[in-house]
Amino acid sequence: MNDKRHFTLLKALSQGVVCITEDLEKKLDVGSRTLRTLIKTLNEELIVFGAEIKRKRGIGYQLEVWDEQLFAGFLMRVKTEERSEKLLPATPSERVQYLLGLLLNLERHIKLDELSDMLYISRRVLSDDLKEVEAILQKYHLGIERRANYGIRVTGEERDVRRCMIDCVYESQVPPWKAETEQELSHVDRVVRQCIKLHKLKMSELAIRNIIIHIYTAICRIRNQHYAADNGKFDKKLYALDYDAANYIADAIYDEFGLDFPEAEIGYIAVRLAGMKMFDGNTGLEQNLIVTPEISSLVLEMLKTVKDAFQIDLNKNLELRMSLSQHIVPMTARIRFGLKLKNPLLTDIKKRFSLAYAIAGQACTVINHHYDTELSDDEIGYVALAFALALETEGTKPRCKNVLLVCATGKGSAKLLQYKYQQEFGDYIHHIETCDVGELDRIDFHKFDYLFTTVPIPISVPIVIQEIDMFLGEEDISKVKRILSQGSHSSIEKYVVKELFLSELKAATKEDVLKAMCSQAEQFGLTEDGFYEAVSRREAMANTDFGELVAMPHPDRCVSKRTFVCVGILEKPVFWGKRNVQVVFLVAVSDKPDQELQMFYQTIARFLLNGRQIQELIQKQNYQELVTQLRRIEQDVKNGGN
């Protein structure tokens, strides 16, 4: 038996009961005609081994066995065949994978009738499967050539054929070629690991596996006289150590397989080695790591765009700058040569380091623009790790507050009180100002985190009021330090205001959504000229869909008078560029210092990654429910929860 459906059919019928026709069709994902064909071909084998599938009119089919000994031997052979790699695919996805591997490796044209007979499927089913195959091939700049009386074959550049093959390995976990022996693959594995150790290259296990699969693919292709073209972009001087390592591998492959790698193939290996290296930032500069002025400039621009968009200044963090530089060196090789680096931690990174991931997405727009590319989520995830470490370091420093002191006993005593607070709480206070009660109506309260006062405050103010004594005692000092170091209020209502909560928003496109939300913010006088244009520019750099049904757009620079969030819940999802989106958090940050921003971003980002909470928001569309959920998350973040 060479069809998986035969094994599935035999298992179902071996239970000794009558199997209903409709159940068998559903289990095998076939129509009645195909089921009859499968039973007919299976019976041709069974009848020799003392068994037959009999039709029970109006019900289904039943397996009848008249020679138990012969049939038992047949079942043992079947189990052995089932464990082999020679089975034909059964499901549509399996057939697409099979056809892809077959066509990529085929040395000739093949007729559609031959493929239909090989797979036991109709021309119509084959046509549908080939459409899927063609769609995959197009992603790699490959196509299917159709030639009358000859059939079909894959056409395209050799490097694109290999890229498609290697990616198929990752998707299916099974090589799309027929390996002559498992021993060959183990030889390549040993050679690659010896090379990495000898040349002191840093690579993840996933990257090492990628290199092994790449080299074995090259061996199989070279055996069939398919060679990689010379890549003029490869700079031997820039990738000197990688080229030495590639030569080592080529020599070892010759010793193992007697296969000579041409110069272009050696360069192709060197490209993979250069692109798959990882730098952890803990061991200083590597011998072969060249941080060019171009990369240094890119890193500075990345940190500048983060500051412009998020008002988080990391420019002075030398460790972050070096870590980003070290990571971008191999990243540029991956971009230049079209390599992919999988990130097995991506889901965890988005969940645990949601703020860092949002920042990395903004920072990577600089790379996208510079290299005219669009980095994958996997790449952004690796960059996010560098930012996560930097934010963690920044978070260990005291989060200084801005304080307004109100005193009713005159300027002299107010200045004395200011001096006392600066002396006692200098590590906790970024800026402190004094005023009397009569000046409160002229104060911009958005500049301050707390109002400390020796007298009652007669007006409503948007920040926390803490009454104090003129003379600080031990208890007062402890209380004030606790307030300044931990914070005693939620910042959520400060940013997420009810007037900017839009439910049942009707929109057909992403542009319609952004126009409506930007217009709402403009009506309340929160934005400056060019706000919508700044948001659109950021969207053009890279999509801001943040997860399933969620997007977090923001301007590419500070163009708002204060920091705010406009929340839009759409009546129906719209396509955002990669995914459908129904919940939009339009975030705008002012250029005024704000110590609560990091906490705010962490809270929002964590909420957006919680699928259950997003579904609840879509169903309830209630502002107060949203605020309650955000407060809960904020408190969890403050307490160090994940």
ZAMARGU-4260 file (C-alpha; in steps of 0.2 Angstrom, whole numbers, plus 5000, padded with zeros to 4 digits):
<rodrens>
0) 5000/5000/5000 | 5007/5017/4995 | 4992/5028/5000 | 4989/5034/5018 | 4971/5033/5015
5) 4972/5014/5013 | 4980/5013/5031 | 4966/5025/5038 | 4953/5014/5029 | 4960/4998/5036
10) 4961/5004/5054 | 4943/5010/5053 | 4937/4993/5046 | 4948/4982/5057 | 4936/4986/5072
15) 4925/4971/5066 | 4909/4982/5065 | 4900/4989/5050 | 4907/5007/5046 | 4894/5019/5039
20) 4898/5026/5022 | 4896/5044/5027 | 4908/5042/5042 | 4921/5034/5031 | 4920/5048/5018
25) 4922/5061/5032 | 4936/5052/5040 | 4946/5051/5023 | 4940/5068/5017 | 4934/5060/5001
30) 4918/5059/4990 | 4908/5043/4988 | 4916/5039/4971 | 4934/5040/4978 | 4929/5030/4993
35) 4923/5016/4981 | 4940/5017/4971 | 4950/5016/4987 | 4940/5000/4993 | 4942/4992/4976
40) 4961/4994/4976 | 4963/4989/4994 | 4952/4973/4991 | 4965/4968/4977 | 4978/4966/4991
45) 4967/4960/5005 | 4959/4945/4995 | 4976/4937/4993 | 4978/4937/5012 | 4961/4930/5017
50) 4950/4945/5019 | 4939/4957/5009 | 4929/4972/5012 | 4910/4969/5009 | 4897/4982/5005
55) 4882/4982/5017 | 4868/4989/5006 | 4860/5005/5013 | 4872/5005/5028 | 4891/5005/5024
60) 4905/4993/5023 | 4912/4979/5034 | 4929/4969/5034 | 4927/4950/5033 | 4942/4939/5037
65) 4942/4920/5032 | 4960/4916/5035 | 4966/4924/5052 | 4984/4918/5050 | 4986/4925/5033
70) 4978/4941/5038 | 4989/4943/5053 | 5004/4942/5043 | 4997/4955/5031 | 4994/4967/5046
75) 5012/4965/5052 | 5018/4970/5035 | 5006/4985/5034 | 5013/4991/5051 | 5030/4991/5044
80) 5025/5000/5029 | 5016/5013/5039 | 5032/5018/5048 | 5041/5020/5032 | 5043/5036/5023
85) 5036/5030/5006 | 5017/5034/5010 | 5008/5045/4998 | 4999/5060/5006 | 4981/5059/5011
90) 4975/5077/5016 | 4975/5092/5004 | 4989/5100/5015 | 4999/5084/5014 | 4997/5084/4995
95) 5002/5102/4993 | 5018/5098/5003 | 5021/5082/4993 | 5019/5091/4977 | 5030/5105/4982
100) 5044/5094/4986 | 5042/5083/4971 | 5042/5097/4958 | 5056/5106/4966 | 5067/5091/4964
105) 5061/5084/4948 | 5073/5085/4934 | 5060/5084/4920 | 5043/5090/4915 | 5028/5079/4922
110) 5011/5077/4915 | 4996/5081/4925 | 4988/5063/4922 | 5004/5056/4929 | 5002/5066/4945
115) 4984/5061/4946 | 4987/5043/4945 | 5002/5044/4957 | 4991/5053/4970 | 4975/5043/4967
120) 4966/5060/4964 | 4955/5068/4951 | 4962/5081/4939 | 4950/5094/4947 | 4957/5090/4965
125) 4975/5091/4957 | 4971/5107/4949 | 4966/5115/4966 | 4981/5108/4975 | 4993/5115/4961
130) 4985/5132/4964 | 4991/5131/4982 | 5008/5125/4977 | 5009/5140/4964 | 5005/5152/4977
135) 5019/5146/4989 | 5031/5146/4974 | 5027/5164/4970 | 5033/5170/4987 | 5050/5164/4982
140) 5050/5171/4965 | 5047/5154/4957 | 5034/5149/4945 | 5027/5134/4936 | 5030/5132/4917
145) 5017/5123/4907 | 5022/5115/4891 | 5010/5106/4879 | 5013/5087/4878 | 5026/5088/4891
150) 5018/5094/4907 | 5024/5105/4921 | 5040/5110/4930 | 5046/5123/4942 | 5056/5137/4935
155) 5067/5151/4944 | 5084/5155/4951 | 5093/5141/4960 | 5095/5151/4976 | 5076/5154/4977
160) 5073/5135/4974 | 5084/5131/4989 | 5076/5145/5000 | 5059/5137/4996 | 5066/5119/5000
165) 5074/5125/5017 | 5058/5134/5022 | 5048/5118/5018 | 5059/5109/5030 | 5054/5121/5044
170) 5036/5119/5040 | 5035/5100/5038 | 5050/5095/5049 | 5053/5082/5035 | 5066/5085/5021
175) 5057/5088/5004 | 5070/5077/4996 | 5073/5058/4999 | 5089/5057/5009 | 5100/5042/5004
180) 5104/5038/5022 | 5102/5046/5039 | 5121/5044/5041 | 5124/5057/5027 | 5114/5070/5037
185) 5123/5065/5053 | 5140/5068/5044 | 5135/5085/5039 | 5129/5089/5057 | 5146/5083/5064
190) 5156/5094/5051 | 5145/5110/5055 | 5147/5108/5074 | 5166/5105/5073 | 5167/5121/5062
195) 5157/5132/5074 | 5167/5126/5089 | 5184/5128/5080 | 5180/5146/5073 | 5171/5151/5089
200) 5155/5156/5081 | 5140/5160/5092 | 5124/5152/5085 | 5107/5146/5093 | 5103/5128/5091
205) 5089/5133/5078 | 5102/5142/5068 | 5114/5127/5068 | 5100/5116/5062 | 5096/5129/5048
210) 5115/5128/5042 | 5115/5109/5042 | 5099/5108/5032 | 5106/5122/5020 | 5122/5112/5017
215) 5113/5095/5014 | 5102/5104/5002 | 5117/5111/4993 | 5125/5093/4992 | 5109/5086/4985
220) 5107/5099/4972 | 5126/5099/4967 | 5124/5080/4964 | 5111/5084/4951 | 5122/5098/4943
225) 5112/5112/4951 | 5124/5126/4956 | 5121/5142/4966 | 5126/5158/4955 | 5140/5169/4961
230) 5133/5182/4972 | 5141/5199/4969 | 5135/5206/4985 | 5146/5195/4995 | 5161/5204/5003
235) 5175/5192/5007 | 5184/5206/5017 | 5169/5210/5028 | 5164/5192/5031 | 5182/5186/5032
240) 5180/5174/5047 | 5164/5167/5039 | 5173/5164/5023 | 5187/5154/5032 | 5174/5144/5041
245) 5164/5140/5025 | 5181/5134/5017 | 5183/5123/5032 | 5166/5115/5029 | 5169/5113/5010
250) 5185/5104/5013 | 5177/5093/5026 | 5162/5089/5014 | 5175/5084/5000 | 5183/5072/5013
255) 5166/5065/5018 | 5157/5064/5001 | 5170/5067/4988 | 5160/5082/4982 | 5169/5098/4976
260) 5161/5114/4981 | 5164/5128/4968 | 5169/5146/4974 | 5151/5152/4973 | 5144/5138/4984
265) 5158/5142/4997 | 5152/5160/4997 | 5134/5154/4999 | 5139/5144/5014 | 5148/5159/5021
270) 5132/5170/5018 | 5122/5158/5029 | 5136/5158/5043 | 5136/5177/5043 | 5117/5179/5044
275) 5114/5166/5057 | 5126/5172/5070 | 5120/5179/5087 | 5128/5191/5099 | 5123/5191/5117
280) 5132/5207/5122 | 5141/5198/5136 | 5157/5195/5129 | 5163/5211/5121 | 5167/5213/5103
285) 5170/5197/5093 | 5185/5196/5082 | 5174/5196/5066 | 5162/5209/5072 | 5164/5225/5062
290) 5152/5239/5068 | 5152/5251/5053 | 5148/5270/5054 | 5132/5265/5045 | 5126/5253/5058
295) 5131/5265/5072 | 5121/5279/5064 | 5106/5267/5062 | 5106/5263/5080 | 5106/5281/5085
300) 5092/5284/5073 | 5083/5270/5081 | 5084/5277/5098 | 5079/5294/5092 | 5063/5287/5084
305) 5059/5278/5101 | 5061/5295/5110 | 5051/5304/5097 | 5037/5292/5098 | 5037/5286/5116
310) 5046/5299/5125 | 5057/5286/5132 | 5075/5292/5131 | 5088/5277/5130 | 5101/5287/5120
315) 5114/5287/5135 | 5112/5268/5137 | 5129/5262/5130 | 5125/5244/5134 | 5109/5245/5124
320) 5118/5254/5109 | 5132/5240/5109 | 5119/5226/5110 | 5109/5233/5095 | 5125/5236/5085
325) 5130/5218/5088 | 5113/5211/5083 | 5111/5222/5068 | 5128/5216/5060 | 5122/5198/5056
330) 5104/5205/5053 | 5110/5216/5039 | 5117/5200/5031 | 5100/5191/5033 | 5092/5206/5025
335) 5105/5207/5011 | 5104/5189/5006 | 5086/5186/5010 | 5088/5174/5025 | 5075/5170/5038
340) 5079/5168/5057 | 5065/5159/5067 | 5062/5165/5084 | 5055/5151/5095 | 5052/5163/5110
345) 5041/5176/5100 | 5025/5172/5109 | 5033/5173/5126 | 5042/5189/5121 | 5026/5198/5116
350) 5017/5192/5132 | 5031/5196/5145 | 5040/5210/5137 | 5025/5219/5128 | 5032/5237/5130
355) 5049/5232/5124 | 5041/5223/5109 | 5031/5239/5105 | 5046/5250/5106 | 5056/5237/5095
360) 5043/5238/5082 | 5045/5257/5081 | 5064/5256/5081 | 5064/5243/5067 | 5055/5256/5056
365) 5072/5264/5054 | 5079/5248/5047 | 5064/5245/5036 | 5067/5262/5028 | 5085/5261/5027
370) 5086/5244/5018 | 5069/5245/5009 | 5062/5229/5018 | 5050/5224/5031 | 5057/5215/5046
375) 5047/5200/5051 | 5039/5198/5069 | 5053/5185/5072 | 5067/5198/5069 | 5057/5212/5079
380) 5056/5199/5094 | 5075/5198/5095 | 5077/5217/5095 | 5064/5218/5108 | 5075/5207/5120
385) 5089/5221/5119 | 5076/5234/5124 | 5068/5223/5137 | 5085/5222/5146 | 5087/5241/5144
390) 5070/5245/5151 | 5073/5233/5166 | 5089/5242/5170 | 5081/5259/5169 | 5067/5252/5180
395) 5079/5249/5194 | 5082/5268/5196 | 5071/5278/5207 | 5056/5285/5197 | 5057/5303/5201
400) 5041/5314/5202 | 5037/5332/5199 | 5029/5340/5214 | 5019/5356/5217 | 5020/5363/5235
405) 5006/5374/5240 | 5009/5385/5256 | 4998/5399/5263 | 5011/5407/5275 | 5021/5417/5262
410) 5035/5416/5249 | 5048/5414/5262 | 5041/5399/5271 | 5036/5391/5255 | 5055/5392/5249
415) 5060/5385/5266 | 5048/5370/5263 | 5054/5368/5246 | 5072/5367/5252 | 5067/5354/5265
420) 5059/5343/5252 | 5073/5344/5241 | 5085/5340/5255 | 5075/5326/5262 | 5068/5318/5246
425) 5080/5323/5232 | 5082/5305/5226 | 5063/5304/5222 | 5060/5322/5215 | 5064/5327/5198
430) 5056/5345/5199 | 5048/5355/5213 | 5038/5371/5212 | 5029/5382/5225 | 5014/5393/5224
435) 5000/5399/5235 | 4981/5395/5234 | 4977/5411/5224 | 4989/5405/5210 | 4981/5388/5207
440) 4970/5393/5193 | 4986/5398/5183 | 4995/5381/5185 | 4997/5368/5171 | 4994/5353/5182
445) 4999/5341/5168 | 5017/5345/5173 | 5015/5338/5190 | 5012/5321/5198 | 5008/5326/5215
450) 5001/5342/5224 | 5008/5343/5243 | 4999/5356/5253 | 4998/5364/5270 | 4981/5371/5267
455) 4964/5365/5260 | 4963/5366/5241 | 4947/5375/5236 | 4946/5369/5217 | 4946/5353/5208
460) 4963/5347/5202 | 4967/5332/5190 | 4982/5326/5201 | 4983/5318/5219 | 4982/5330/5233
465) 4992/5325/5249 | 4990/5336/5265 | 5007/5339/5274 | 5013/5348/5290 | 5025/5363/5289
470) 5037/5354/5300 | 5042/5336/5294 | 5042/5323/5307 | 5048/5305/5306 | 5031/5298/5302
475) 5029/5312/5288 | 5045/5308/5280 | 5041/5289/5279 | 5024/5293/5272 | 5031/5305/5259
480) 5045/5293/5254 | 5032/5279/5252 | 5021/5290/5241 | 5035/5296/5230 | 5044/5279/5228
485) 5028/5268/5224 | 5015/5280/5219 | 4998/5280/5227 | 4986/5282/5212 | 4982/5275/5195
490) 4987/5284/5179 | 4974/5276/5168 | 4961/5289/5169 | 4975/5302/5166 | 4977/5295/5148
495) 4961/5285/5144 | 4947/5298/5145 | 4929/5294/5142 | 4927/5307/5128 | 4939/5297/5118
500) 4931/5280/5120 | 4922/5277/5103 | 4911/5261/5102 | 4902/5253/5087 | 4913/5263/5076
505) 4908/5261/5057 | 4922/5260/5045 | 4927/5251/5029 | 4946/5253/5029 | 4960/5256/5040
510) 4961/5274/5033 | 4943/5277/5038 | 4946/5271/5056 | 4962/5282/5058 | 4953/5298/5051
515) 4938/5296/5063 | 4949/5293/5078 | 4961/5307/5074 | 4946/5319/5071 | 4939/5315/5088
520) 4955/5319/5096 | 4956/5336/5086 | 4939/5341/5092 | 4944/5341/5110 | 4959/5351/5106
525) 4972/5338/5110 | 4982/5338/5094 | 4993/5349/5084 | 4992/5352/5065 | 4998/5337/5055
530) 4992/5324/5068 | 4983/5312/5055 | 4998/5314/5043 | 5010/5309/5057 | 5000/5293/5061
535) 4999/5289/5042 | 5017/5291/5040 | 5020/5278/5055 | 5008/5266/5047 | 5017/5267/5030
540) 5034/5262/5039 | 5026/5246/5046 | 5010/5239/5052 | 5004/5242/5070 | 4993/5227/5072
545) 4998/5221/5089 | 4989/5204/5090 | 4973/5196/5085 | 4960/5209/5081 | 4971/5223/5089
550) 4981/5238/5083 | 4990/5251/5092 | 4994/5265/5079 | 5003/5281/5085 | 5011/5296/5076
555) 5030/5295/5071 | 5034/5310/5082 | 5026/5320/5096 | 5012/5331/5089 | 5000/5331/5103
560) 4998/5344/5118 | 4996/5330/5131 | 4998/5311/5131 | 4981/5302/5128 | 4973/5286/5121
565) 4959/5286/5109 | 4950/5269/5110 | 4940/5263/5095 | 4929/5247/5095 | 4924/5244/5077
570) 4907/5237/5072 | 4915/5225/5061 | 4934/5220/5059 | 4944/5229/5045 | 4960/5222/5037
575) 4975/5232/5044 | 4989/5225/5033 | 4993/5208/5040 | 4978/5204/5051 | 4960/5209/5054
580) 4957/5222/5068 | 4942/5227/5078 | 4950/5236/5093 | 4961/5251/5090 | 4971/5260/5103
585) 4977/5276/5095 | 4991/5282/5107 | 4998/5300/5106 | 5013/5306/5118 | 5017/5324/5121
590) 5035/5330/5122 | 5032/5335/5141 | 5042/5324/5153 | 5031/5311/5161 | 5037/5298/5174
595) 5021/5287/5172 | 5024/5284/5153 | 5033/5267/5155 | 5020/5260/5167 | 5006/5266/5156
600) 5014/5258/5140 | 5017/5241/5149 | 4999/5241/5155 | 4991/5245/5138 | 5002/5233/5129
605) 4999/5219/5141 | 4980/5222/5139 | 4981/5221/5120 | 4989/5204/5121 | 4976/5196/5131
610) 4964/5188/5119 | 4950/5185/5132 | 4950/5203/5138 | 4949/5210/5120 | 4934/5199/5117
615) 4926/5205/5132 | 4929/5223/5127 | 4921/5219/5110 | 4906/5212/5117 | 4903/5224/5131
620) 4910/5240/5123 | 4910/5249/5140 | 4922/5262/5145 | 4921/5259/5164 | 4924/5240/5161
625) 4940/5245/5151 | 4946/5256/5165 | 4943/5243/5178 | 4953/5230/5168 | 4967/5242/5165
630) 4969/5247/5183 | 4970/5228/5188 | 4984/5226/5175 | 4993/5241/5181 | 4993/5236/5199
635) 4999/5218/5194 | 5013/5227/5184 | 5018/5237/5199 | 5018/5222/5210 | 5030/5213/5198
640) 5018/5201/5190 | 5020/5194/5173
</rodrens>
